[in-house]
Amino acid sequence: MLREPSVVAIDKNTKHVKAVGEEARLMLGRTPGSIIAIRPLSDGVIADYTTTERMLAHLISKVCGRRRAFKPRVLVCVPSGVTSVERRAVLQATRRRG
């Protein structure tokens, strides 16, 4: 089980993910100009689809390791007030990343 905030630190120049989760949250407001810390989910809804996929891939590999022998079972929660389109986007991003 993993409990991490939905924050991603990205290098502006290379678009490379520098940190995800708690490590990225600690970078909020303290990063140099070339690194931005963003929240790809806003109120349980995807605000940045590509970054959300990258975050999910990192978190899944953190739990299962880089070389997975099995497909992990993932529990995803969305707020009750989201639309069916927003809910489908969260499920699709999760499925695409593992």
C-alpha positions as CSV (number, residue, x, y, z in Angstrom):
1,M,0.0,0.0,0.0
2,L,1.2,3.5,-0.8
3,R,0.0,6.9,0.5
4,E,1.5,9.8,-1.4
5,P,0.3,13.3,-2.3
6,S,-0.4,13.9,-5.9
7,V,2.5,16.3,-6.6
8,V,5.1,16.0,-9.4
9,A,8.3,18.0,-9.8
10,I,9.3,18.4,-13.4
11,D,12.4,20.0,-15.0
12,K,11.1,22.7,-17.4
13,N,13.9,22.3,-19.9
14,T,14.1,18.5,-20.3
15,K,10.5,17.7,-19.2
16,H,12.0,15.0,-17.0
17,V,10.2,14.0,-13.8
18,K,12.5,14.9,-10.9
19,A,10.3,13.8,-8.0
20,V,6.9,12.4,-7.2
21,G,4.7,12.3,-4.1
22,E,6.0,13.4,-0.7
23,E,9.5,14.3,-2.1
24,A,7.9,16.6,-4.7
25,R,5.5,18.1,-2.1
26,L,8.5,19.2,-0.1
27,M,9.8,21.0,-3.2
28,L,6.6,23.2,-3.5
29,G,7.7,26.8,-3.4
30,R,11.4,25.8,-2.8
31,T,12.5,24.8,-6.3
32,P,15.0,26.5,-8.6
33,G,13.6,28.3,-11.7
34,S,14.2,25.3,-13.9
35,I,12.1,22.9,-11.8
36,I,8.3,23.3,-11.3
37,A,6.3,21.3,-8.7
38,I,2.7,20.9,-9.9
39,R,-0.5,19.0,-8.8
40,P,-1.8,17.1,-11.8
41,L,-5.1,16.4,-10.0
42,S,-7.4,19.1,-8.8
43,D,-10.3,18.2,-6.5
44,G,-10.0,14.5,-7.6
45,V,-10.2,15.5,-11.3
46,I,-7.4,15.3,-13.8
47,A,-6.1,18.8,-14.6
48,D,-3.0,17.5,-16.6
49,Y,-3.6,14.1,-18.2
50,T,0.0,13.5,-19.3
51,T,1.6,14.4,-16.0
52,T,-1.1,12.2,-14.2
53,E,-0.1,9.2,-16.3
54,R,3.6,9.8,-15.5
55,M,2.8,10.1,-11.8
56,L,0.8,6.9,-11.8
57,A,3.6,5.0,-13.6
58,H,6.1,6.2,-11.0
59,L,3.9,5.3,-8.0
60,I,3.0,1.9,-9.4
61,S,6.7,1.1,-10.1
62,K,7.5,2.3,-6.6
63,V,5.2,-0.3,-5.1
64,C,5.8,-3.2,-7.6
65,G,9.3,-2.5,-8.7
66,R,10.5,-1.8,-12.3
67,R,10.2,-5.4,-13.4
68,R,6.7,-6.5,-12.7
69,A,5.9,-10.2,-12.8
70,F,2.2,-9.6,-12.4
71,K,-0.4,-6.9,-13.2
72,P,-1.1,-5.1,-9.9
73,R,-4.6,-4.5,-8.5
74,V,-5.1,-0.8,-8.1
75,L,-7.8,1.0,-6.1
76,V,-8.6,4.4,-7.4
77,C,-11.0,6.8,-5.7
78,V,-12.8,9.8,-7.2
79,P,-15.1,12.3,-5.5
80,S,-18.8,11.5,-5.7
81,G,-19.6,14.8,-7.5
82,V,-17.4,14.2,-10.6
83,T,-19.0,13.6,-14.0
84,S,-18.8,10.3,-15.9
85,V,-16.3,11.8,-18.3
86,E,-14.0,12.8,-15.4
87,R,-14.3,9.4,-13.8
88,R,-13.6,7.7,-17.1
89,A,-10.5,9.8,-17.6
90,V,-9.1,8.7,-14.2
91,L,-9.8,5.1,-14.9
92,Q,-8.3,5.3,-18.4
93,A,-5.1,6.9,-17.1
94,T,-4.7,4.2,-14.5
95,R,-5.3,1.4,-17.0
96,R,-2.8,2.8,-19.5
97,R,-0.1,2.9,-16.8
98,G,-0.4,-0.6,-15.5
